[in-house]
Amino acid sequence: MVAYMRLRQICLVAPHLEPVISDVAEIMGLAVCYRDGNVAKYGLENALLPVDTILLEVVAPFKDGTTAGRFIEKTGGRGGYMAIFCCNDPDERGRNANAMGVRTANVIDHAPYHGVQLHPRDCRAAFIEFNHTTGSDDVLGPYPPAGPDWQKFIRKDVTQALTGVEMPSPDPQGLAEHWGEDHRRCARQRR
C-alpha cells in the first residue's frame, strides 16, 4: 500500500453539545450524520457532520474529570480538540511519534477501524489521532466513527469543504520544530 495521510476529521469541544451543534449545523448548512454512543465511556457525548469528505465533530463532557473537560478549563472553552488523520499505517505513525517522545494515549481496535491516539500533552496543541479503516482508501468509503451511511448527509449548498486545520500554540516555533522532525524522519525512511 502506498503511504498516505489525509485529514479525516476535526473535533471541537464544547461545555454542552446544545446549542453548539444546532448552531454549527444551521450556520454552515450541515446535517448531523451520527451520534456515537461509544464515546460515553470517555464521559462524552458527540455529534458528527460531514463537510464533503471531512467530518466535523463536536464533543461535550457530561461528567466531571474528563480529558475534554480539562481541555475546556485549560483553553477557556476555545474549540479545537482533535485533529484526526486517515493513513495507510496508524501504528507506524504512532511509532514515529513515540520515537520523538510523544506517548500513545489510546489504541482503538474495532475492526475494520484501527486508531492510534497520541497523548495531548505531548502533542503540544491538540489531541492527534492516526487511523485506518478497511475500505477507507476511497474517501467516500466506510468510516465507522461517522455511522453507516454518513455519505447521505453531505450537503454542499452552503459550506463546500474544510481545507485545513490551524493549531494555536504559545510556542509556534517549538511546535513546528517538534512535528517537523516527524516529517523528516518519515522522508528518511522512504528513501
NORBELNOR-V405919 format. One record per backbone hydrogen bond with DSSP energy under -0.5 kcal/mol. NH is the residue of the N-H (numbers start at 0). CO is the residue of the C=O. If there is no record, write none. Layout:
nh: [NH/NH]
co: [CO/CO]
//
This chain:
nh: [5/7/8/9/10/11/11/12/13/20/22/23/24/25/26/27/28/29/32/33/36/38/39/40/41/42/43/44/46/47/48/49/50/51/53/54/55/56/56/57/58/59/60/61/62/65/69/70/71/72/73/74/75/76/77/78/80/81/82/83/84/85/86/87/92/93/94/95/96/97/98/99/99/100/101/102/104/104/105/107/108/109/112/113/114/115/116/117/118/122/123/126/127/128/129/130/131/133/135/137/138/140/145/146/149/151/152/153/154/158/159/167/171/174/175/176/177/178/179/180/181/182/183/184/185/186/187/188/189/190/190]
co: [85/83/83/54/81/9/56/78/58/16/18/19/20/21/22/23/24/24/47/47/34/35/36/37/38/39/38/59/57/33/55/30/53/49/50/7/48/9/54/46/11/44/13/42/42/62/65/66/67/68/69/70/71/71/74/76/10/10/126/8/128/5/130/3/88/89/90/91/92/93/94/95/96/97/96/100/102/116/116/114/106/112/109/131/107/129/105/127/102/118/119/80/117/82/115/84/113/111/132/134/136/137/142/143/146/148/149/150/49/27/157/165/168/170/171/172/173/174/175/176/177/178/179/180/181/182/183/184/185/186/187]
//
